[in-house]
Amino acid sequence: MGSESVKASAAQGVSSRHYLAMIETAIDVGYWTWDPTSNLIQWSDGLHRLMRTDPKSYQPTVENVIAMIHPDDRWVLWQNVAQGVPVRGATTKVTRADGSIAWQIPYVEILQDPDGRVERVVGVVHDVTDRAVANASRLEFKRALENLALLLDAMIWLAKADGTLLFAVGWCEYTGLAVAETIGDSWLSCLHPEDRGAAAQQRREALNARSGFNFVSRVRRFDGVYEPWRFRGGPVSIGGHAATDWIGLCERVASHPQHDVSTISQGQAAAYEADADVLRSARYLLGLSAQDLAAASGVSIATIARFEAKQEGAATIKAANRRRLQATLEAAGIKFSREADGTIVIRRFAPRQS
Protein backbone atom coordinates (compact mmCIF):
# COMPACT_ATOMS: atom_id res chain seq x y z
CA MET A 1 0.00 0.00 0.00
CA GLY A 2 1.46 3.33 -1.01
CA SER A 3 1.99 6.30 1.36
CA GLU A 4 -0.86 8.26 -0.22
CA SER A 5 -3.25 5.36 0.38
CA VAL A 6 -2.12 5.14 4.02
CA LYS A 7 -2.79 8.87 4.49
CA ALA A 8 -6.23 8.58 2.90
CA SER A 9 -7.07 5.57 5.04
CA ALA A 10 -5.99 7.41 8.20
CA ALA A 11 -8.10 10.46 7.31
CA GLN A 12 -11.13 8.29 6.66
CA GLY A 13 -10.71 6.74 10.10
CA VAL A 14 -11.24 10.10 11.82
CA SER A 15 -14.89 10.75 12.60
CA SER A 16 -16.69 14.04 11.95
CA ARG A 17 -17.34 14.15 15.70
CA HIS A 18 -13.58 14.36 16.26
CA TYR A 19 -13.29 17.28 13.83
CA LEU A 20 -16.22 19.05 15.49
CA ALA A 21 -14.54 18.65 18.88
CA MET A 22 -11.35 20.23 17.47
CA ILE A 23 -13.32 23.15 16.04
CA GLU A 24 -15.13 23.69 19.33
CA THR A 25 -11.85 23.90 21.22
CA ALA A 26 -10.06 26.02 18.63
CA ILE A 27 -12.65 28.81 18.36
CA ASP A 28 -14.54 28.53 21.66
CA VAL A 29 -17.87 27.33 20.35
CA GLY A 30 -20.41 24.75 21.48
CA TYR A 31 -23.44 23.10 19.90
CA TRP A 32 -26.85 22.18 21.27
CA THR A 33 -30.21 20.81 20.19
CA TRP A 34 -33.69 20.93 21.71
CA ASP A 35 -36.58 18.63 20.90
CA PRO A 36 -39.80 20.47 21.94
CA THR A 37 -41.82 17.27 21.82
CA SER A 38 -39.73 15.39 24.38
CA ASN A 39 -38.33 18.61 25.91
CA LEU A 40 -34.88 16.99 25.70
CA ILE A 41 -31.87 19.32 25.43
CA GLN A 42 -28.49 17.97 24.38
CA TRP A 43 -25.17 19.80 24.65
CA SER A 44 -21.92 19.05 22.91
CA ASP A 45 -18.77 18.47 24.95
CA GLY A 46 -17.60 21.90 23.84
CA LEU A 47 -20.66 23.61 25.28
CA HIS A 48 -20.28 21.71 28.55
CA ARG A 49 -16.70 23.01 28.66
CA LEU A 50 -17.80 26.60 28.02
CA MET A 51 -20.51 26.39 30.69
CA ARG A 52 -18.22 24.66 33.24
CA THR A 53 -20.48 21.59 33.53
CA ASP A 54 -19.63 17.89 33.63
CA PRO A 55 -21.11 16.09 30.60
CA LYS A 56 -21.24 12.83 32.59
CA SER A 57 -23.44 14.18 35.38
CA TYR A 58 -25.11 17.41 34.21
CA GLN A 59 -28.32 17.22 32.23
CA PRO A 60 -29.43 20.56 30.78
CA THR A 61 -33.14 21.32 31.07
CA VAL A 62 -35.29 24.21 29.89
CA GLU A 63 -35.45 25.48 33.48
CA ASN A 64 -31.73 25.44 34.29
CA VAL A 65 -30.74 26.79 30.87
CA ILE A 66 -33.11 29.74 31.29
CA ALA A 67 -31.70 30.33 34.79
CA MET A 68 -28.18 30.63 33.34
CA ILE A 69 -29.16 33.49 31.02
CA HIS A 70 -28.93 37.03 32.43
CA PRO A 71 -32.37 38.45 33.35
CA ASP A 72 -31.95 41.31 30.85
CA ASP A 73 -31.64 38.80 27.97
CA ARG A 74 -33.46 35.79 29.33
CA TRP A 75 -37.06 36.09 28.23
CA VAL A 76 -36.51 37.78 24.88
CA LEU A 77 -34.03 35.11 23.84
CA TRP A 78 -36.06 32.15 25.04
CA GLN A 79 -39.37 33.50 23.76
CA ASN A 80 -37.84 33.91 20.29
CA VAL A 81 -36.74 30.29 20.37
CA ALA A 82 -40.10 29.04 21.69
CA GLN A 83 -41.98 31.01 19.02
CA GLY A 84 -39.81 29.78 16.18
CA VAL A 85 -37.93 33.04 15.59
CA PRO A 86 -34.26 32.52 14.60
CA VAL A 87 -31.64 34.24 16.75
CA ARG A 88 -28.69 35.93 15.05
CA GLY A 89 -25.64 37.11 16.97
CA ALA A 90 -26.90 39.18 19.91
CA THR A 91 -24.28 39.12 22.67
CA THR A 92 -25.78 37.52 25.75
CA LYS A 93 -24.53 37.50 29.33
CA VAL A 94 -24.70 34.15 31.13
CA THR A 95 -23.76 32.71 34.51
CA ARG A 96 -21.77 29.49 34.24
CA ALA A 97 -22.14 26.52 36.59
CA ASP A 98 -19.19 27.65 38.72
CA GLY A 99 -20.76 31.10 39.22
CA SER A 100 -18.44 32.94 36.81
CA ILE A 101 -19.84 35.37 34.23
CA ALA A 102 -19.43 34.81 30.50
CA TRP A 103 -20.46 36.64 27.34
CA GLN A 104 -21.68 34.51 24.46
CA ILE A 105 -23.15 35.03 21.02
CA PRO A 106 -25.93 32.52 20.20
CA TYR A 107 -26.96 31.50 16.68
CA VAL A 108 -30.23 29.56 16.62
CA GLU A 109 -32.05 27.87 13.75
CA ILE A 110 -35.67 26.69 13.97
CA LEU A 111 -36.49 23.49 12.06
CA GLN A 112 -40.18 23.10 11.23
CA ASP A 113 -42.29 20.26 9.91
CA PRO A 114 -44.40 20.63 6.72
CA ASP A 115 -47.27 22.05 8.79
CA GLY A 116 -45.10 24.83 10.24
CA ARG A 117 -44.78 23.35 13.71
CA VAL A 118 -41.40 23.58 15.46
CA GLU A 119 -39.82 20.16 15.12
CA ARG A 120 -36.34 20.82 16.45
CA VAL A 121 -34.20 23.76 17.50
CA VAL A 122 -30.45 23.70 16.88
CA GLY A 123 -27.93 26.25 18.03
CA VAL A 124 -24.29 27.27 18.12
CA VAL A 125 -22.84 29.33 20.96
CA HIS A 126 -19.68 31.38 20.42
CA ASP A 127 -17.96 32.37 23.67
CA VAL A 128 -16.54 35.93 23.47
CA THR A 129 -15.75 36.42 27.15
CA ASP A 130 -12.09 37.29 26.58
CA ARG A 131 -13.07 39.94 24.04
CA ALA A 132 -15.77 41.39 26.32
CA VAL A 133 -13.39 41.54 29.28
CA ALA A 134 -10.74 43.25 27.14
CA ASN A 135 -13.27 45.80 25.90
CA ALA A 136 -14.40 46.47 29.48
CA SER A 137 -10.78 46.96 30.54
CA ARG A 138 -10.19 49.44 27.72
CA LEU A 139 -13.34 51.31 28.72
CA GLU A 140 -12.21 51.47 32.35
CA PHE A 141 -8.79 52.69 31.22
CA LYS A 142 -10.36 55.42 29.10
CA ARG A 143 -12.58 56.50 31.99
CA ALA A 144 -9.53 56.67 34.26
CA LEU A 145 -7.81 58.90 31.69
CA GLU A 146 -10.91 61.10 31.49
CA ASN A 147 -10.89 61.55 35.27
CA LEU A 148 -7.16 62.30 35.25
CA ALA A 149 -7.60 64.83 32.44
CA LEU A 150 -10.36 66.52 34.42
CA LEU A 151 -8.18 66.65 37.53
CA LEU A 152 -5.22 68.14 35.64
CA ASP A 153 -7.38 70.26 33.33
CA ALA A 154 -5.39 68.78 30.45
CA MET A 155 -5.96 66.66 27.38
CA ILE A 156 -4.63 63.09 27.39
CA TRP A 157 -4.12 61.10 24.21
CA LEU A 158 -3.25 57.57 23.15
CA ALA A 159 -1.80 56.48 19.81
CA LYS A 160 -0.70 53.31 18.05
CA ALA A 161 2.96 52.34 17.66
CA ASP A 162 3.01 54.08 14.25
CA GLY A 163 1.68 57.28 15.79
CA THR A 164 -1.90 56.94 14.53
CA LEU A 165 -4.13 58.66 17.06
CA LEU A 166 -6.60 56.36 18.80
CA PHE A 167 -8.34 58.92 20.99
CA ALA A 168 -7.67 62.15 22.84
CA VAL A 169 -9.64 62.92 25.99
CA GLY A 170 -10.98 66.48 25.84
CA TRP A 171 -9.74 67.22 22.30
CA CYS A 172 -13.16 67.15 20.63
CA GLU A 173 -14.73 69.28 23.36
CA TYR A 174 -11.97 71.89 23.06
CA THR A 175 -11.65 71.99 19.27
CA GLY A 176 -15.28 71.33 18.38
CA LEU A 177 -14.31 68.51 16.01
CA ALA A 178 -16.25 65.28 15.63
CA VAL A 179 -14.51 62.07 16.72
CA ALA A 180 -14.15 60.97 13.09
CA GLU A 181 -12.20 64.17 12.37
CA THR A 182 -9.49 63.30 14.92
CA ILE A 183 -8.54 59.82 13.72
CA GLY A 184 -5.07 59.32 12.26
CA ASP A 185 -3.26 62.59 11.53
CA SER A 186 -6.41 64.69 11.13
CA TRP A 187 -5.78 66.35 14.51
CA LEU A 188 -2.90 68.30 12.94
CA SER A 189 -5.45 70.43 11.09
CA CYS A 190 -6.30 72.14 14.40
CA LEU A 191 -2.77 73.45 14.84
CA HIS A 192 -1.87 76.95 13.69
CA PRO A 193 -0.57 76.87 10.09
CA GLU A 194 2.71 78.44 11.22
CA ASP A 195 3.21 75.70 13.86
CA ARG A 196 1.89 72.68 11.98
CA GLY A 197 5.04 71.81 10.03
CA ALA A 198 7.38 71.99 13.03
CA ALA A 199 4.98 69.99 15.18
CA ALA A 200 4.64 67.27 12.54
CA GLN A 201 8.44 67.12 12.13
CA GLN A 202 9.11 66.80 15.87
CA ARG A 203 6.49 64.08 16.13
CA ARG A 204 7.92 62.24 13.11
CA GLU A 205 11.47 62.40 14.49
CA ALA A 206 10.25 61.08 17.87
CA LEU A 207 8.44 58.19 16.16
CA ASN A 208 11.53 57.23 14.17
CA ALA A 209 13.79 57.43 17.21
CA ARG A 210 11.25 55.87 19.59
CA SER A 211 11.85 58.77 21.96
CA GLY A 212 9.68 61.34 23.70
CA PHE A 213 8.81 64.79 22.40
CA ASN A 214 7.95 68.10 24.02
CA PHE A 215 6.84 71.16 22.07
CA VAL A 216 4.40 74.07 22.21
CA SER A 217 1.91 74.74 19.44
CA ARG A 218 -1.11 76.95 19.03
CA VAL A 219 -4.39 75.01 18.86
CA ARG A 220 -7.60 76.30 17.28
CA ARG A 221 -10.36 76.40 19.85
CA PHE A 222 -14.00 75.58 18.98
CA ASP A 223 -14.68 79.31 18.49
CA GLY A 224 -11.74 79.80 16.11
CA VAL A 225 -9.37 81.38 18.67
CA TYR A 226 -5.84 79.96 18.82
CA GLU A 227 -4.30 79.24 22.22
CA PRO A 228 -0.85 77.79 22.98
CA TRP A 229 -0.68 74.23 24.38
CA ARG A 230 2.31 72.13 25.37
CA PHE A 231 2.39 68.66 23.77
CA ARG A 232 4.29 65.94 25.60
CA GLY A 233 4.41 62.28 24.63
CA GLY A 234 6.44 59.13 24.60
CA PRO A 235 6.37 55.42 23.75
CA VAL A 236 4.94 52.89 26.18
CA SER A 237 7.22 49.87 26.51
CA ILE A 238 6.61 46.86 28.75
CA GLY A 239 9.23 44.29 29.68
CA GLY A 240 11.82 45.69 27.30
CA HIS A 241 9.72 44.93 24.22
CA ALA A 242 9.22 47.34 21.35
CA ALA A 243 6.74 50.15 21.96
CA THR A 244 3.15 49.11 21.35
CA ASP A 245 1.48 52.42 22.12
CA TRP A 246 2.17 56.09 22.66
CA ILE A 247 0.67 58.15 25.44
CA GLY A 248 0.84 61.86 25.97
CA LEU A 249 -0.46 64.98 27.64
CA CYS A 250 -1.50 68.39 26.33
CA GLU A 251 -1.26 71.16 28.92
CA ARG A 252 -2.68 74.66 28.60
CA VAL A 253 0.06 77.28 28.29
CA ALA A 254 -0.73 80.78 29.49
CA SER A 255 2.31 82.41 27.96
CA HIS A 256 5.07 81.47 25.55
CA PRO A 257 7.69 83.76 23.96
CA GLN A 258 6.99 82.46 20.42
CA HIS A 259 3.26 82.89 20.49
CA ASP A 260 2.37 86.58 20.77
CA VAL A 261 2.30 86.54 24.57
CA SER A 262 4.55 88.63 26.77
CA THR A 263 7.94 87.02 27.47
CA ILE A 264 8.62 86.37 31.16
CA SER A 265 12.14 86.30 32.53
CA GLN A 266 13.27 85.05 35.93
CA GLY A 267 13.46 88.61 37.22
CA GLN A 268 9.94 89.63 36.15
CA ALA A 269 7.78 88.07 38.85
CA ALA A 270 5.68 91.20 39.26
CA ALA A 271 4.97 91.42 35.53
CA TYR A 272 4.13 87.72 35.48
CA GLU A 273 1.65 88.10 38.31
CA ALA A 274 -0.19 90.83 36.45
CA ASP A 275 0.02 89.51 32.88
CA ALA A 276 -3.34 90.03 31.17
CA ASP A 277 -3.22 86.79 29.14
CA VAL A 278 -2.40 84.75 32.24
CA LEU A 279 -5.22 86.37 34.19
CA ARG A 280 -7.80 85.89 31.45
CA SER A 281 -6.81 82.25 30.81
CA ALA A 282 -7.01 81.44 34.52
CA ARG A 283 -10.43 83.07 34.76
CA TYR A 284 -11.68 81.06 31.75
CA LEU A 285 -10.28 77.89 33.28
CA LEU A 286 -12.37 78.42 36.39
CA GLY A 287 -15.43 79.33 34.37
CA LEU A 288 -15.65 82.76 36.01
CA SER A 289 -17.08 85.83 34.36
CA ALA A 290 -15.43 89.20 34.81
CA GLN A 291 -18.33 90.08 37.13
CA ASP A 292 -17.62 86.96 39.23
CA LEU A 293 -13.94 87.85 39.56
CA ALA A 294 -14.79 91.44 40.43
CA ALA A 295 -17.21 90.36 43.18
CA ALA A 296 -14.71 87.87 44.64
CA SER A 297 -11.63 90.11 44.51
CA GLY A 298 -13.09 93.54 45.27
CA VAL A 299 -11.46 94.92 42.12
CA SER A 300 -13.89 96.84 39.92
CA ILE A 301 -15.14 95.20 36.76
CA ALA A 302 -14.04 98.23 34.75
CA THR A 303 -10.47 97.79 35.99
CA ILE A 304 -10.51 94.07 35.13
CA ALA A 305 -11.95 94.69 31.67
CA ARG A 306 -9.38 97.42 30.91
CA PHE A 307 -6.55 95.22 32.16
CA GLU A 308 -7.57 92.07 30.23
CA ALA A 309 -8.15 94.03 27.03
CA LYS A 310 -4.74 95.70 27.44
CA GLN A 311 -6.37 99.06 26.92
CA GLU A 312 -4.58 102.36 27.38
CA GLY A 313 -3.93 102.94 31.05
CA ALA A 314 -3.87 99.22 31.95
CA ALA A 315 -0.22 99.52 32.94
CA THR A 316 -1.16 102.00 35.67
CA ILE A 317 -3.33 99.49 37.58
CA LYS A 318 -2.22 99.44 41.16
CA ALA A 319 0.09 96.59 42.17
CA ALA A 320 -2.22 95.84 45.11
CA ASN A 321 -5.13 95.23 42.72
CA ARG A 322 -3.00 92.95 40.55
CA ARG A 323 -1.90 90.91 43.55
CA ARG A 324 -5.50 90.76 44.77
CA LEU A 325 -6.67 89.33 41.43
CA GLN A 326 -4.00 86.64 41.44
CA ALA A 327 -4.63 85.75 45.09
CA THR A 328 -8.36 85.39 44.33
CA LEU A 329 -7.67 83.03 41.45
CA GLU A 330 -5.21 80.96 43.51
CA ALA A 331 -7.70 80.69 46.36
CA ALA A 332 -10.22 79.38 43.83
CA GLY A 333 -7.85 76.55 42.84
CA ILE A 334 -5.47 78.00 40.25
CA LYS A 335 -1.74 77.31 40.41
CA PHE A 336 0.72 79.23 38.24
CA SER A 337 4.14 77.76 37.41
CA ARG A 338 6.97 78.73 35.09
CA GLU A 339 9.18 76.29 33.27
CA ALA A 340 12.87 76.71 32.47
CA ASP A 341 12.18 78.08 28.97
CA GLY A 342 9.95 80.83 30.37
CA THR A 343 6.65 79.12 29.57
CA ILE A 344 3.87 79.89 32.05
CA VAL A 345 1.62 76.91 32.82
CA ILE A 346 -1.78 77.16 34.52
CA ARG A 347 -3.24 74.24 36.43
CA ARG A 348 -6.49 73.91 38.31
CA PHE A 349 -6.70 72.15 41.67
CA ALA A 350 -9.28 71.92 44.41
CA PRO A 351 -9.81 75.38 45.93
CA ARG A 352 -8.07 76.18 49.18
CA GLN A 353 -10.15 75.71 52.28
CA SER A 354 -10.58 78.85 54.36
C-alpha positions in Angstrom: 0.0 0.0 0.0 1.5 3.3 -1.0 2.0 6.3 1.4 -0.9 8.3 -0.2 -3.3 5.4 0.4 -2.1 5.1 4.0 -2.8 8.9 4.5 -6.2 8.6 2.9 -7.1 5.6 5.0 -6.0 7.4 8.2 -8.1 10.5 7.3 -11.1 8.3 6.7 -10.7 6.7 10.1 -11.2 10.1 11.8 -14.9 10.7 12.6 -16.7 14.0 12.0 -17.3 14.1 15.7 -13.6 14.4 16.3 -13.3 17.3 13.8 -16.2 19.0 15.5 -14.5 18.7 18.9 -11.4 20.2 17.5 -13.3 23.1 16.0 -15.1 23.7 19.3 -11.8 23.9 21.2 -10.1 26.0 18.6 -12.6 28.8 18.4 -14.5 28.5 21.7 -17.9 27.3 20.3 -20.4 24.8 21.5 -23.4 23.1 19.9 -26.8 22.2 21.3 -30.2 20.8 20.2 -33.7 20.9 21.7 -36.6 18.6 20.9 -39.8 20.5 21.9 -41.8 17.3 21.8 -39.7 15.4 24.4 -38.3 18.6 25.9 -34.9 17.0 25.7 -31.9 19.3 25.4 -28.5 18.0 24.4 -25.2 19.8 24.7 -21.9 19.0 22.9 -18.8 18.5 25.0 -17.6 21.9 23.8 -20.7 23.6 25.3 -20.3 21.7 28.5 -16.7 23.0 28.7 -17.8 26.6 28.0 -20.5 26.4 30.7 -18.2 24.7 33.2 -20.5 21.6 33.5 -19.6 17.9 33.6 -21.1 16.1 30.6 -21.2 12.8 32.6 -23.4 14.2 35.4 -25.1 17.4 34.2 -28.3 17.2 32.2 -29.4 20.6 30.8 -33.1 21.3 31.1 -35.3 24.2 29.9 -35.4 25.5 33.5 -31.7 25.4 34.3 -30.7 26.8 30.9 -33.1 29.7 31.3 -31.7 30.3 34.8 -28.2 30.6 33.3 -29.2 33.5 31.0 -28.9 37.0 32.4 -32.4 38.5 33.3 -31.9 41.3 30.9 -31.6 38.8 28.0 -33.5 35.8 29.3 -37.1 36.1 28.2 -36.5 37.8 24.9 -34.0 35.1 23.8 -36.1 32.2 25.0 -39.4 33.5 23.8 -37.8 33.9 20.3 -36.7 30.3 20.4 -40.1 29.0 21.7 -42.0 31.0 19.0 -39.8 29.8 16.2 -37.9 33.0 15.6 -34.3 32.5 14.6 -31.6 34.2 16.8 -28.7 35.9 15.1 -25.6 37.1 17.0 -26.9 39.2 19.9 -24.3 39.1 22.7 -25.8 37.5 25.7 -24.5 37.5 29.3 -24.7 34.2 31.1 -23.8 32.7 34.5 -21.8 29.5 34.2 -22.1 26.5 36.6 -19.2 27.7 38.7 -20.8 31.1 39.2 -18.4 32.9 36.8 -19.8 35.4 34.2 -19.4 34.8 30.5 -20.5 36.6 27.3 -21.7 34.5 24.5 -23.2 35.0 21.0 -25.9 32.5 20.2 -27.0 31.5 16.7 -30.2 29.6 16.6 -32.0 27.9 13.8 -35.7 26.7 14.0 -36.5 23.5 12.1 -40.2 23.1 11.2 -42.3 20.3 9.9 -44.4 20.6 6.7 -47.3 22.0 8.8 -45.1 24.8 10.2 -44.8 23.3 13.7 -41.4 23.6 15.5 -39.8 20.2 15.1 -36.3 20.8 16.5 -34.2 23.8 17.5 -30.4 23.7 16.9 -27.9 26.3 18.0 -24.3 27.3 18.1 -22.8 29.3 21.0 -19.7 31.4 20.4 -18.0 32.4 23.7 -16.5 35.9 23.5 -15.8 36.4 27.2 -12.1 37.3 26.6 -13.1 39.9 24.0 -15.8 41.4 26.3 -13.4 41.5 29.3 -10.7 43.2 27.1 -13.3 45.8 25.9 -14.4 46.5 29.5 -10.8 47.0 30.5 -10.2 49.4 27.7 -13.3 51.3 28.7 -12.2 51.5 32.4 -8.8 52.7 31.2 -10.4 55.4 29.1 -12.6 56.5 32.0 -9.5 56.7 34.3 -7.8 58.9 31.7 -10.9 61.1 31.5 -10.9 61.5 35.3 -7.2 62.3 35.2 -7.6 64.8 32.4 -10.4 66.5 34.4 -8.2 66.7 37.5 -5.2 68.1 35.6 -7.4 70.3 33.3 -5.4 68.8 30.5 -6.0 66.7 27.4 -4.6 63.1 27.4 -4.1 61.1 24.2 -3.3 57.6 23.2 -1.8 56.5 19.8 -0.7 53.3 18.1 3.0 52.3 17.7 3.0 54.1 14.2 1.7 57.3 15.8 -1.9 56.9 14.5 -4.1 58.7 17.1 -6.6 56.4 18.8 -8.3 58.9 21.0 -7.7 62.2 22.8 -9.6 62.9 26.0 -11.0 66.5 25.8 -9.7 67.2 22.3 -13.2 67.1 20.6 -14.7 69.3 23.4 -12.0 71.9 23.1 -11.6 72.0 19.3 -15.3 71.3 18.4 -14.3 68.5 16.0 -16.3 65.3 15.6 -14.5 62.1 16.7 -14.1 61.0 13.1 -12.2 64.2 12.4 -9.5 63.3 14.9 -8.5 59.8 13.7 -5.1 59.3 12.3 -3.3 62.6 11.5 -6.4 64.7 11.1 -5.8 66.3 14.5 -2.9 68.3 12.9 -5.5 70.4 11.1 -6.3 72.1 14.4 -2.8 73.5 14.8 -1.9 76.9 13.7 -0.6 76.9 10.1 2.7 78.4 11.2 3.2 75.7 13.9 1.9 72.7 12.0 5.0 71.8 10.0 7.4 72.0 13.0 5.0 70.0 15.2 4.6 67.3 12.5 8.4 67.1 12.1 9.1 66.8 15.9 6.5 64.1 16.1 7.9 62.2 13.1 11.5 62.4 14.5 10.3 61.1 17.9 8.4 58.2 16.2 11.5 57.2 14.2 13.8 57.4 17.2 11.2 55.9 19.6 11.9 58.8 22.0 9.7 61.3 23.7 8.8 64.8 22.4 7.9 68.1 24.0 6.8 71.2 22.1 4.4 74.1 22.2 1.9 74.7 19.4 -1.1 76.9 19.0 -4.4 75.0 18.9 -7.6 76.3 17.3 -10.4 76.4 19.9 -14.0 75.6 19.0 -14.7 79.3 18.5 -11.7 79.8 16.1 -9.4 81.4 18.7 -5.8 80.0 18.8 -4.3 79.2 22.2 -0.9 77.8 23.0 -0.7 74.2 24.4 2.3 72.1 25.4 2.4 68.7 23.8 4.3 65.9 25.6 4.4 62.3 24.6 6.4 59.1 24.6 6.4 55.4 23.7 4.9 52.9 26.2 7.2 49.9 26.5 6.6 46.9 28.8 9.2 44.3 29.7 11.8 45.7 27.3 9.7 44.9 24.2 9.2 47.3 21.3 6.7 50.1 22.0 3.2 49.1 21.3 1.5 52.4 22.1 2.2 56.1 22.7 0.7 58.1 25.4 0.8 61.9 26.0 -0.5 65.0 27.6 -1.5 68.4 26.3 -1.3 71.2 28.9 -2.7 74.7 28.6 0.1 77.3 28.3 -0.7 80.8 29.5 2.3 82.4 28.0 5.1 81.5 25.5 7.7 83.8 24.0 7.0 82.5 20.4 3.3 82.9 20.5 2.4 86.6 20.8 2.3 86.5 24.6 4.5 88.6 26.8 7.9 87.0 27.5 8.6 86.4 31.2 12.1 86.3 32.5 13.3 85.0 35.9 13.5 88.6 37.2 9.9 89.6 36.2 7.8 88.1 38.8 5.7 91.2 39.3 5.0 91.4 35.5 4.1 87.7 35.5 1.6 88.1 38.3 -0.2 90.8 36.5 0.0 89.5 32.9 -3.3 90.0 31.2 -3.2 86.8 29.1 -2.4 84.8 32.2 -5.2 86.4 34.2 -7.8 85.9 31.5 -6.8 82.2 30.8 -7.0 81.4 34.5 -10.4 83.1 34.8 -11.7 81.1 31.8 -10.3 77.9 33.3 -12.4 78.4 36.4 -15.4 79.3 34.4 -15.7 82.8 36.0 -17.1 85.8 34.4 -15.4 89.2 34.8 -18.3 90.1 37.1 -17.6 87.0 39.2 -13.9 87.9 39.6 -14.8 91.4 40.4 -17.2 90.4 43.2 -14.7 87.9 44.6 -11.6 90.1 44.5 -13.1 93.5 45.3 -11.5 94.9 42.1 -13.9 96.8 39.9 -15.1 95.2 36.8 -14.0 98.2 34.7 -10.5 97.8 36.0 -10.5 94.1 35.1 -12.0 94.7 31.7 -9.4 97.4 30.9 -6.6 95.2 32.2 -7.6 92.1 30.2 -8.2 94.0 27.0 -4.7 95.7 27.4 -6.4 99.1 26.9 -4.6 102.4 27.4 -3.9 102.9 31.1 -3.9 99.2 32.0 -0.2 99.5 32.9 -1.2 102.0 35.7 -3.3 99.5 37.6 -2.2 99.4 41.2 0.1 96.6 42.2 -2.2 95.8 45.1 -5.1 95.2 42.7 -3.0 92.9 40.5 -1.9 90.9 43.5 -5.5 90.8 44.8 -6.7 89.3 41.4 -4.0 86.6 41.4 -4.6 85.8 45.1 -8.4 85.4 44.3 -7.7 83.0 41.4 -5.2 81.0 43.5 -7.7 80.7 46.4 -10.2 79.4 43.8 -7.9 76.5 42.8 -5.5 78.0 40.2 -1.7 77.3 40.4 0.7 79.2 38.2 4.1 77.8 37.4 7.0 78.7 35.1 9.2 76.3 33.3 12.9 76.7 32.5 12.2 78.1 29.0 10.0 80.8 30.4 6.6 79.1 29.6 3.9 79.9 32.0 1.6 76.9 32.8 -1.8 77.2 34.5 -3.2 74.2 36.4 -6.5 73.9 38.3 -6.7 72.1 41.7 -9.3 71.9 44.4 -9.8 75.4 45.9 -8.1 76.2 49.2 -10.2 75.7 52.3 -10.6 78.8 54.4 
